[in-house]
Amino acid sequence: MGRSITPKYVVTVTHVNPSVVSTPSVWNCRESGRPTAANLKRWVDLYHESLKPGGVNEHVARAFGAGAWLQSARLMNNADGSRETVAEWFAGRAREVYPSGNTRS
């Protein structure tokens, strides 16, 4: 049997069409970089590219149209169970959330 590993960070998303539901995605720091608002925006941009013709998620865009696009994304600390938000992206802007509760857009 394999082993189970809790990922340190996860991304949860909200689609434009609320009937499109996604499970949390693992944030891989080696592939996506440090968990920052800028890197989360890049991740969202790559997801949106994958919805275009020839992309790996083209079938999702065909099924749900514009509803497959993301309305928001939240990058959360998952390792300690706090689910503390590290960075957020809303259609049109991204912001980092610091432990003190202060934010930077």
Phi, psi and omega in degrees: 000149180279186178244154180256130180237130176277121179292146182292321181230147175226156177245127172248143184231156172238128181270161177301318177268115183296346178281349175272115184243135178237142174280157178303142180255145177289135174267111180265107183298330179292324181269320188257351179087186180300151181284083180237166178298321180296317179289328176294319177299318178298319179299315179297317179300319178293323176297314179298323175298324182291344179278344183285161178309130182091350179278162184292339179250023179304322181298328178291316179295323177295321183285321188244357179061220182295342180293344180283342181290155184276141174263325178203159176217143181229126178260121187235148173287125185245340189293321184266002178082000183283334184056032179293134179286128179261318179208152179229152174227130174239146182315112179103346179201159178229153176211150176262144178244128181260156181307331180287350182095351177286152180234160176223123179268000000 
